[in-house]
Amino acid sequence: MKKLNFFLAVLGTCAFLPTFGQQWQAGDSIKTVQKDTARIDQFRGNTLNYTGQDLVDDSFPKSWPIFGTKTRMAIGGYARVDYIQDFDGGYDRFQYEIQNVPVEGDGRPAQSGYVNIHARESRINFDIRTITEKGMPMQVFLELDFFNLDRGPFNQAPRLRHFYGVVGRLLIGRTWGTGSDLYAVPATVDFASGDALTGTRRAQIRFEDAINDKFKYAVGLEMLEFPGVDGRDFEGQASQSLPLLVGRITKSTKAGGRLFLGASLFQLRWDGEEVIPNSTAVGWGFSFSGREYFGDKKHWFRWMASYGQGFGSQIVATVGTQSSAVLNDDGKLETMPAWNLGAGVCFNLSKTLATSLNLNYYSIDPSEFRDGQKMKGGSSGHLNLIWSPIKNINTGVEFMVLERVNVDDNSGVGRRLQFMVKYLF
């Protein structure tokens, strides 16, 4: 505990230090000029985190000043409606994840295709930024959407996506994890984004800085919210006693893209609740991903790859499937290796028309104690066309094919067609 307190104190101190000798520029102002961006968002409306001078340099359009201060505020987001035509009875009616592909005979109730219309992806955010008298940037960011899938179809309560604060180079709160690479997230119409992705949004404490003009690094302590431990029929529950330690190094490229190398070290733990002994195991993993532009920076391709022991806890496809570790017959945790691969390409056919193709694959090496009807891998493919008929309006259509493979090698394929209309504000 003393070591942890010391580490947190060092992080807090570092937030107020200059960037490798560069002093904060007193009198710096927040940029309010709109960047020359495409009408179709290349990051699918996902929030990019900035700290330090990067936060100052980022444009902050449509913001207004708070009288008597250097603080500015903006409200953003979008309203969106989706039409889903499912052909094979996928078990999630709002997004298509690999785990929700039907597999005949695996114990889940069979269902046929259906239609669904919903507005759950709609979101709103509040962004407040300021600069101290000594030039230190600060920010508070809050974003909500309505993807509460544990509620009924008509109880679309707001859900917290992001809520964090930035002080200098220190970020504290809930947002994309340090190991999440938004440059490698597919530009899909489906909310699950192809599913086989690395990293989720987490509560965290993160410090990041620039090494030079091209390289940056970040290190964070995060809450592992989905440890993915399969307790089988043993008493107890998954319960962490240590945070996730994660770091990354990124490099910007000449074409405007980015390379990303991440590493994670974490604990997986089963609390026997004084009925059986507690059991712990060490998990680790590495990821390499990025995005690069081509064709005079009009088009881009993305890729993502990761591998680790107990790394199912870090891959979005496994959330809720207990794919990181399993208790053996002696009540001891056994971790399972996991990996994922993803690639995609986006062509901006014009300023108002874009198309993309994305493929993703995920797999674990299951323990002998894992139930045969549980998932061990799968893949997804998404092809879409997105059009911006007028400014601030995006509409699109996407066809997706997904496959789920169980431990007993039984598999199933699901197909879905999705349309969307989105108004950005």
N, C-alpha and C positions, 0 to 999 in steps of 0.2 A: 504494500500500500504506500510506503514511503517513496519507493521508486516511481510509482505511478503519479503521486502528487508532485514529485520533482519534475517529471516529464511534462505534466500539464503546465507547471509554472514556467518551464522553459519555453513551451509553445506560446503562452500568453505574452512573455517578454519579447519573443521574436516578432510578434505581430506589430510591435512598435519600433522595430529596428529598420534602418534604411535597407534598400535592396542592393546588397553587395557594394556598399559605400555610397550609393546614390541617395541624397537627402530628398525627403518629400518636398515638392515644390509649393511653397506657400503662395496662395493666390490662384492656384489652378482652378479652372472652372469646369463644370460638367457639360459635356458636349450635347447639344440639343438638335443638331442638324441630322436629318435622316440620311442613312447610308444609301448608296445606290444599289438596292437589293432587288432581286427578282420578285415578281408578284406571287410566285409559288415558293413557299418557305422550304429551304433545303434541309431544315432540321425538323420538319413535321410539327412545328409549333412547340418543340421542347425547349426548355430554359437552359441556356448556357451560363455557367457560373463564372464570375470574374471577381478578382481581388486586386488590391494594390493599384498600381498605375494602369493595369488592364481595365479596371472598373472606370477609371477616369477617362481613358481613351475610348471606351465603348460609347457609341452614340445613344442618346437618351431622348428620342423625339416624342412629341405629344405630351411632354411633361410640363408642369407649371410650377412656378416658384412659391415657396411658403414665405410670406412677407417677413422681412427683417432678418432673414437667414440665407445661407448658401444652399439650403435644402430644397430639393425638387421632388415632385411626386408624379407618378403616372399610373393609369389604370389600363390594363390590356387584357387580351384573351380572345376567345371566339365563341360564337354560337354555332352549333353543328347538329345536323340530323343525318342519321344513317339508315339505309334500307338494306336489309340482309336477306338473301335468298339462299337458304341452306338446303343441300340436296341429299345429305346422308345422315342427318340427325345428330349433329355435333352437340355435346353436352353443355356448352356455354353459348347462350343465345346472343351475347353482346360482343364477344371477341373470340378469335379462334386460336386456341393454344393446342400444341401437339398432344398434351395429356387428355384433351377432351375429344379426340377422334374416337369414334366407336370401333370396338374390336369384338367380333362375334364370339360369344361364349365366355367372356371374361368376368361374368357375374354382374355387370351393370345392366340396368333395364334397357331393352332395345327401344328405339324411337325412330320415326321417319322424319323426312325433311320438313321444313317449315319456313315461315316468313317472320321477320321481326323488324320493327321500326322504332328507333330510340334516339335520344339526344344526350346520352350519358357522358360523351366525351367533351361536351361543352365545358369551358373553363373560364375563370376570371382571376386576374392577379393584380396585386398592389405593390408597386415598386417605389421605395423611398431612398433617395441617395443624397449624400451631403459630403462636404469637405471641411475639415477642421481648419482653424486659423493657421496651423502649421502645415496644411496641405495634405493631411492624412485622409484618404477616402473611407467612407462608411456607407453601409447599405442595410436596409431591412426589406426582405422580399417574402410575400405570402401569395400562394396560389392554391385555388380550390377547383376540383372538378366534381363529377357526380357518379363516379364509377364504383359505388358501394355495392358489390355483387353479393354481399351477405344479406342484403335487404330484398324485399319483394319488388316486382316489376314497377309498382306504383309508388314505392317509397324511395324516391331518388334523393336521399339526403346528401349534402355536400361532403366531400372527402378531401382531407388534407394531402396535397401533393408536395408542396414545398413550404417551409417556414424557417428561414435562417437569417442570420445577421453576419455582416462582414465588417471587420475592423482592421484596416491595413491589409496585411496578407493572411489574416486569420479568419476562418469561416466556422461558425458554430450554428448547429440546427439540423433540420431535416431537408435533404436535397439529394441529388444524384451522388452515389458513392464515389470515392476517390478512384476506384477501379472501373468506373463506368465511362465508356468512350462514346459520346454522342455523335462524333464524326463517323462512327462505324454503324450507327443505328440505321436500318433500312427505311427508305421513304415509302412506307406502305399506307394504304387506306385503312386496313385492319389495325385496331388499337394495339394488339399484341406484338406487332412489328416482326412477325416471323418467328418470335418466341425463343429461338435458340441463341439468346444474347447473354453477355456477361455483365453482371452487376445490376443492382436495384437502387431505389431511393432509400436512404437510411438516416437515422439520427447519428451525428458525427461531430468531431472536432478535427479540423483540417488546417494545416499550414502549407502554403505553397509559395514559390518564389521563382525568379528567373535566374538561370545560370549565366546565359548570355542572350544575344538577340534571337537565337534559334532554339535553344534548349530551356525547358522549364522542368521543375520537379514539384512533387507534392507528397506529403505523408499525413496519414490520418488514423485516428482511433474511432471505430464505428460499432454500432450495435448490430449484431448478426440476428436479424429478426426472424429469418426462416432457416434454422439450422438443419432441417431435413433429416432428423434421426428417426429411424424405424424401431420402435420399442417392442414390436411384435405383441405378445400377450403378457409381457412383464409389467409389474407395477411401476408407476413413476411417470416422469415427463422429461422432455428436453428442457434444460435450464442452464444458461450460460453463467459462468463465474468470471470470465475474462472478456474484454472487448476484442474485436477484430483489428489487427494491425495491417495496414495496407499502404503501399507506396507506388508511385508512378514517375516515369520520365517521358516527356513529350518533345517532339522536334517538329518545327514548322518547315514546310518545303517551299521551294521557289515558286511552284505553281499555285500556292495558296492552301495546300492540303496539310495534313498532320500525321505523324507517326506516333504510336502510343505503345509503351511497354509497362506492364503493371505486374505487381507481385503481392500476394496476400499470405498472412500467417494467422491462424485462428484456432480456437478450441471448440471441440464438439463434446458435449457432456450430457449424461443421463443421470437425473436425480432419482434415486430409488425410493425417495420419500420414507426412509428408515424401514422399508420392507425388504429391499434388496440393497446390496452395496452400490454406491455411486460408481459410475464409470466415465472416464474421459479419454479422448483421443486428440491427436494433433492433426489439423488439416492445413494444407498449403496449396498454392497454385500460381501459375503464371499466365499472362495473356499478352498477345501481340495483335494490334489492330490499327486501323487508320483509314484515311481517305486521300485520294489524289485526283486532281483535276486534269483535264486534257481538252484538246480542241479549242484553244484560246480561252481556257478556263470556263467554257460553257457547260461541259459535261463532267461527270465524275464517277469513279468507281470506289467501292468500299470493301473492306475485308475484316474479318474477325476470327481469331483462333485462340483457344485456351486449353490448358491441361492442368490437372491437379489431383491430389489425394483428398477425398472427402469434398471435392470441389463442386458437387451437385448443389451445395448450398449457395453457390455463386452464379449458377446458370438459371436464368429466368424460367426455362422450360420445366424445371424440376420443382418449382415452388408448390408446396402442398402434396408432393409425391414421395416424400421421405427417402430421397435418393442419395444422401451423403454418407450415412453410416447405418449399421444395423446391429442390434444386440444378438450375439451368438447364444448357444445353448447354456453357456456358463454365465450369461448376463454381462459379457464384456463387449465393448464397442469395437466393431470392425469397420474401418473406412473403406469406401469404394472409389476407385479412380473414375474420373469423368473428363470429358473433353467436348468441345464444340468447334464447328467450322462454319463460316458464313462468307458470302461474297455477293456483290450486286453492282449494277451499273444504272446510272440515271442519265438520260439524254434530254436536254432542254431543247426541244424542237423549235421553239420560239420563246419570246418573253412571256407568252401566255399559255404555253402547252408543253408538258413534260411527260415522259414515260419512263418507267423503271422496271427492272427485273431483279428479283432477289431470291437467293437460295440459302437455306440454313440446314445444318445437320447437328445432332446432339446424340451422345451415347454415354452409358456408364458400363463398367465391368462389374456385373452384379455379384454379390456375395452368395455363397451356397445357401445362406439362410434367408434370402429374399424370396418372397412369395412369387410363384410363377405367373400370376395374373397381373402383377405390377409392371409398370413401364420400365424399360431399360434403354430406350432410344427412340429416335424419330427424325423426321425431316419436314421441311416446308418449302413451298415455292409460291411466289406472289408476282403477278404481272398486272400493271395498272397503267392508266392514262388519266392525267390530271389537267384540268383546263380552268383558266381564270377568265371568264367572259367579260367581267368588269372589275375594276379595282376593288380590292378587299373581299372579293368573292372567289372561292375555289370550289370546283365541283369535280368529281372523279368517279371512276369505276375500276374495280379490281376483281380478278379471278384468282382464287387460291386453291392449292392442292396440298394436303398434309397427310403424313403417314405416321402412325404410332406402332411401335414394336414392343411386345411384352417379353418378360423373362423367358417364358415358355416358347418364344419365337412365333407365336400367333401375332398377326398384324391386321391393321385396318387402314383404310384410306377415306379421307373426308374431303368434300369439295364444297366450295361456297362462292357466291357472287355477291359483291357488296358495292353499293352506290352511296355517295355522300355529297352534301352541300354544306359549305362552311362560310360564315361571315366573320371576318377578322376585324377587331376594333382596337 
